Amino acid sequence: MPQHRTPYFCKDPACGRPFQVNRFDAGMSCPAPAGTIACPHCGWTTSADPDTLYFTHAFSEEEEAILCGRPGKGRPAS
């Protein structure tokens, strides 16, 4: 079960897209490197808490449109 779910925007100016970050406490049998957040769109990475495992996922097209405030599926044009 995720410890925390947060929408995050890529800090790479060429990308800037939102993605979901799921945080888990890293245990002794951690299956992946802990302490790194990676954008699922462009691969940009940043260091984070070394005792935490971060899994990232792209949002759906509709979710991304809502988060970015632009028209898309289920969101009317302004």
N, C-alpha and C positions, 0 to 999 in steps of 0.2 A: 504494500500500500504506500503510495507516495507520501512523503512528509509534507510537501508543499508544491502547488502548481502555480506558475506565474507566467503571464504573457510577457515576452521579452522582445525588444526590437534590435535587430542586428546593428552593430555600431560601425560596420563597413559602409562608408558613404555611397559606394556603388551598388549596395544591396538595400539596406534599411528595412527589410521585410520583417514582419512579426513572426514569432514562433513560440511554441509552448516549451517551458522548461519544467521537468519533473525532478525534484530533489529527493534523494534517499541518503540515509546515513550509510557511509561506507563501512563495511565490516571487514573482518580478517580475510574472508573468502570473496573479496570483491572481484567480480568477473570482468570489469573494465577499469581503465585508468580513472582515478578520482581527481576532482579538483579542476576540471576543464569543462567549459561550456562551449559548444560548437554550433554554429548556425547550420541548419539542415539545407539551406538554400545555396549558400556560397562557400561554406567551409571555414569562414572566419572563426577564430577561437580566442578565448580569453581565460586567464587563470581565475580560479574561484577558491572557495574553501576546500583545502586539501583533504578534509575528513568527510566530504560529501561527494556522492556519485550523481552526476547530472545526465539525464536522458532528454534529448530534444526532439521535437516533432513539428513538422509544418502544420499550419492550420489549414482547414478546407478553404476553397476559394471564397465561399460565403462568409466564413468567420474572418478571413483576412480583410475582406471588403468592409465588414462592420468595424473591425479594429482600426482600419486606416481611414474610415469615414468616407468611403467612395462607393458609388453605385455598384451593385453586383446582384447576384441571386438573392432575392428576399429583401433587397434594400432599394427603395425608389431613388431616382435621381433628384437632386435638390433643385 
